[in-house]
Amino acid sequence: MILVTGATGFIGRALIRQLAAQGQSVRTLLRPSRSTPRLPQGLPVEATVCSLNDERGLRAALKGVDVIYHLAGQEWRGRSGDTWGVDIQGTKAIAGAAAEARVKRFFYISHLGANRASAFNLQKIKGIAEKHIIDSGVNYTILRSAVVFGPEDHFTTSLARLLRLSPGFFPFPGDGGTLLQPIWVEDLVTCLIWALDNAATEGQIIPVGGPQQLSLHEIASLVAQTIHTRRLFFSIPLPAMRVLAATFEQFLPGLPVSANWVELLSVDQTCPVDTLPRLFGLIPALMDQRLGYLKGQNWHDNWFKLFLSREKTKPYGK
């Protein structure tokens, strides 16, 4: 039995689809919520409703579980996200419960640059979570992932929305030269699944990314070209961009902008480009070949619905 946390996120949904296609028995850990969870339809998935910090509930959820894919996270929710309760304390709780239940494998998606001493909040959170996993004694594999893109992601979808909403020009944190290495969601999920049968990945922290190291300016240009939008790009000093993002979070919470989002786009996040072919035998997809999901969307309407909803529930998924 495989347990997946964060199954309602876009990475979690992609993972569940691939696991189900392989005939794996899958159980999802869902946070108590008044809304209907966004799980893939028509798949034989068992659901358990339990908070990550519910010790008794976790014990019950882990009965018969051999493998855990821990994808739950709140980092993309900015000020409204409970990163301490979910990303840090929640990770500590489930890693400890997994070790106690003698789960055979524990997989976790972290971020490139994760470090407990980092000056960036997102990298610091992931560094602390990693330490909890390692200290728990569970047999772990941690993938430090580059920014992930795919349908309904938090990266290209937000970028496309902001580009369409911007009044003819678009600001970058810094000079737009930040290097990122976007990885296609299906490639990341494939690595997670293939690592299950690769003993060499046990007890390892593995950086993974796509086949290209692209500047933020290049990525924004690709997205703008895909959605047929022209914008004048200009740079804003990082401190000013942080203030702007904090203001948007406070007064316009429906906008896809957060301090964590700005930090992610303001520091290089790269790794060796041959990691996926070398460790997993996988040739990763080029970014410009996988952006078709951005075409034909009404970004103004999407933003208006998002702004009105101001989601009261806080989904786990990345």
Secondary structure, 3 states (H helix, E strand, C coil): CEEEECCCCHHHHHHHHHHHHCCCCEEEEECCCCCCCCCCCCCCEEEEECCCCCHHHHHHHCCCCCEEEECCCCHHHHHHCCCHHHHHHHHHHHHHHHHHCCCCEEEEEEECCCCCCCCCHHHHHHHHHHHHHHHHCCCEEEEEECCEECCCCCCHHHHHHHHHHCCCEEEEEECCCCEECCEEHHHHHHHHHHHHHCHHHCCEEEEECCCCCEEHHHHHHHHHHHCCCCCEEEEECHHHHHHHHHHHHHHCCCCCCCHHHHHHCCCCECCCCCHHHHHHCCCCCCHHHCCHHHCCCCHHHHHHHHHHHCCCCCCCCC
